[in-house]
Amino acid sequence: MAKTLIWDLETSNLNADFGYIICASIKEYGSRVAPKVYSVSDFKNHVSDPTNDKELVKKIAGILSGADVWVTWYGKRFDLPYLDSRLLHYGYNPMPRIMHIDGWETSRSRMRLHSNRLASVTAFLGCENKTPLSGPIWIRASAGHKPSIKYVMKHCVQDVLVLEQAYKKMVPLIMSHPNVRVINNVGDERMCPRCGAQHLIRQGIAYTAGGHKQRYQCNACGGWATGKPITHKNLISPE
């Protein structure tokens, strides 16, 4: 099955040349296992230099490189570029090209809310509230204060849990969602190309420039899909 990793970074500064990664939380989508969280304080070099995230960056990159799909919030514009910048800073190769779902892009293009911030979207969708992160705690964590780092780590884990909830609800709106049939090498049209469930229901015909296709809707995730091109002789009536 497709390995989808939901992840988030917390950093000391918005710019990678003036900051470093404090921690990262990573969770496999759909897994009952709690998110893993890795912090700069986990490594020995933190004692002599609290800002040295070299080993943390290497650890994060190694885990994320094993995914088929990534899910982030504003990750294409912040988290991934930040991680790539820190990798290059230490002489490592940048991250591989992996199918990347950015919930912020979907909110911005397919929803109409007063704000596309994760907190605003999840509140609208009825997801659990995020853990608030106060400025003083963030400043102390940036300075290497371990109790504050632990608090930031909890915040990062909660971000990932809330993001997973938001992603699950927003799946039907994601236009460029990776096709799990292709990833899993399954040709069965009964499998939803978005979530992988076999709960597709025929819902009329989709008329495209390339011809007619059977249109389906998934009873599991609510997403829409189309089948192979069909001819007028074998049109299937909607159920």
Secondary structure as UniProt FT lines:
FT   STRAND          4..11
FT   TURN            16..17
FT   STRAND          21..28
FT   TURN            29..30
FT   STRAND          36..39
FT   HELIX           40..42
FT   HELIX           45..48
FT   TURN            50..51
FT   HELIX           54..64
FT   TURN            65..66
FT   STRAND          69..72
FT   HELIX           75..79
FT   HELIX           80..89
FT   TURN            90..91
FT   STRAND          99..102
FT   HELIX           103..110
FT   HELIX           118..125
FT   HELIX           135..142
FT   TURN            143..144
FT   HELIX           146..170
FT   HELIX           171..173
FT   TURN            175..176
FT   HELIX           180..183
FT   TURN            184..185
FT   TURN            189..190
FT   TURN            193..195
FT   STRAND          200..208
FT   TURN            209..210
FT   STRAND          211..218
FT   TURN            219..221
FT   STRAND          224..230
FT   HELIX           232..234
//
